[in-house]
Amino acid sequence: MAHTAMSGTGTIAGNDPLQTAVWRLRSRGCWTDAAALLASRAGAAPALQRAALLVERCLFTGDGWGEAEDGLRTAEALAEDDDDRGAAACERGHLAYASTVLGVRDRADEARTALGRAAALLAPNASGRPLLDFRRGLIAEHIADVPQAAKAAYRRAHAGATAHADPLLLSFTWRHLAGLALRDGELAEARHGFAESLRIREELGYLVGTAPALAALADAEPEPEASRLRAEATRLFRLLGGVPAWLTPRLTPPAPAV
C-alpha cells in the first residue's frame, strides 16, 4: 500500500524552536501534538502546516478525518495568494487520496480534481510543485494503475526535491521509484532506491517512516538479510504503537489456528 510525505517543512528547522519541536513530534508519529503547537499561530502558513499534519495522521493511522477536514477548511479560508491556495488544494487532494486507498470512502475523482486545481495555481518553479508531482504519481500508480505515468511523475518530483533541497520528499521518491523497479524485476535498482530512502530517513530521524523503509528494502533483499530487516521493522512498528497502521498485515503474524 502506498504512503506519502507532506511538506518537508520542519526537517531543517534552523534556529526556529517551534519548527524543531514540530518536527520532533511529527517524526515520532505525534501529529496531534505537533498540530497543537501551531494552533495559536495566526496566518496562512501555520494553518496550512497544521492541516498537512492532520492529513498525514489520517494516512498513517486511518483516523482523524473530521479534524483534517476542519484544518483544511481553515487553511483554505486563510489562503492569501495562489501559492497558498495551490498548497491547500494539494493537501485536499492528498486527503481524498488517503480516503480512497485506505478504503474509507472512494474519493478518487475529488483527489484528481484537487490536484489538478493545485497544478493550475502553483507556478512551475514553486516550492510546492515537487510534492504535487509526487502525489500525482501516487494517483497514477495506486488509483489509475498506470505505472509509466507514475514513474514520470516521481522522476519530476525527485528532480524537484533535489533542486529544492527537500530530503524527506527525496526519501519518498527514492522509495516509490524503487517500488516500480521491483515491480519490473530490476532488483539492483530497487535495492539501491530502497537503501537510499532508508539512509535518508535514518539521517533525518524520521522514525515513523523508518519501519516502512526497512520493510520495503526487505522485499528486495535475499535471506537472511530480508528477515533481519523485517524483524527490525517489526520492532519499530511495535515501539510506535502499530503506526503506520497499514503495515499491520505485513508485520503482524497471523493468529494460530484453533
Disulfide bonds with the S-S distance in Angstrom:
none
